[in-house]
Amino acid sequence: MANVDIALLVIRIIIGTFFIKHGYHKFKDPHEMAGWLDKLGYKPGIFWSWVLIITEFFGGVFMLLGIAPRIFALLMSVTMIQGIYHRKYVKRLHFVDGWEINYVTLASLIALILLGGGMYSLGYLFGLNVFLS
């Protein structure tokens, strides 16, 4: 099982840093993101902006630490599914140069939902509920 736990740690590090990077800009200026979301029809934009900030920026931090990775992987999966929908059906982009990053990220998130964060996580260290760690 050690290899699986190492693989889960690597996935958590990559996914965590990916989402921190994507969420940082939103966290830095939530009103800019809110304006964009309002234009897309997600109203009120400021509410959805904070949903994305919590999911991406704070979720990324929690993912790195291994705190509730299944819950944040689930929230991040919803974000990726919505991203795939938006890029494929609204923007009409193709798989390459369009929605492939969301697609591959979703695969990693599904692995984290099913397997959890592994033994190299704070959730495991502190004996948090199985669903959380």
Secondary structure, 3 states (H helix, E strand, C coil): CHHHHHHHHHHHHHHHHHHHHHHHHHHHCHHHHHHHHHHHCCCCHHHHHHHHHHHHHHHHHHHHHCCCHHHHHHHHHHHHHHHHHHHHHHCCCCHHHHHHHHHHHHHHHHHHHHHCCCCCCHHHHCCCCCCCC
